[in-house]
């Protein structure tokens, strides 16, 4: 999601909407710790197996496999990856999605929750498909909100609704506990599964790294909550139940700098915090989930290029590589919203990062688009989903010898028709 349009000033204070879901707390939270940040080493493609040094408090046995996977024989060219036939739905859960009502479900009026209706009507992309369902920013136990509400378990702050103007009303409606998130996810998934026109797809339950209360400084300290939140986020995914064989369930995170609240020199969701979150998510993966074939280890990153948007020192190119391509579980789905050179030449910077760290075997699962649904690009509308796809892959096509075998013909798009009343 873009980092300009996602900000709302309500009642004189800053509340930021983010795409997220809540994390389950399975054990008492240990005391919060400040962790010394350590800069990532500069890497070349031949040194791609070397990872950033993780602070001792969060270290664990990890083997980073080489990411230069050169194909056997003749690799397919980028031109062999077709423009998708259609884009998949990406949307944000709303506070009223648990309300039941009479809705048209396949030509029959049925009394179902709104989340079920949204899942039934979700658009499945073709030929590849990932549907993104986002829930808002994570709130840790013990947090006291700006409205004075004490959070006693991992919860979420849902994306803001323009019709909610009062801060207290906002918090009462938008803060939801983890059981609510699980229930809404299951309603949505059941709606998708029950539509006879739907075939197998991936549904990614989304969060974001816009955790403004957590310290994050590449050159100073990062809060241990970043790592704990990644673990708890995956724990929550584990509790969502899926019936049938149409859905592969994955996690997701909209990873961005989120620096627009304080402006230059203010708080930034730094690269190291994002790396720690992913480390926590991976640490919580089950040893054996064979009894749940629908459960995927994958984590979709549908954020943007933090280094291109914010730059050093709070983001490095290597950290962007890490959170989009640098782990086996990550599926990069970068936001490509604006025409070139409107805010930054994002596609060019992706080329730089791919050339420096990923080599010819780049691994993207598609792109995320706004489908011309906002003016985040200034006076111009954002790109259509077709333009988002074409701009990104034309830029990547400038890389000599690029192997397209890890690129998918997939777009996940916000603002797909119909433009429902609860869309942002």
Secondary structure, DSSP 8 states (H G I E B T S, - for coil): --SSTTEEEETTEEEE----------S------EEE--------GGGTT------GGG-------------SSS---GGGS---SB-EEEEE--TTTT-EEEEEETTEEEEEEHHHHHHHT----BSS-EEEEE--EEE-TT-B-TTS-B--S-EEE----TT---HHHHHHHHEEEHHHHHHHHHHHHHHHHH-TT---EEEEEEEES--TTS-B-TTSEEETHHHHHHHHHHHHHHH----SSSEEEEEEEE-----TTT-TTS----HHHHHHHHHHHHHT--S--TT-TTEEEEEEE----HHHHT-TTT--HHHHHHHHTSSTTEEE--B--S-TTSS--HHHHHHHHIIIIITT---B--EEE-TT---TTSSS----HHHHHHHHHHHHTTSTT--GGGB---EEESS-SS--TT--
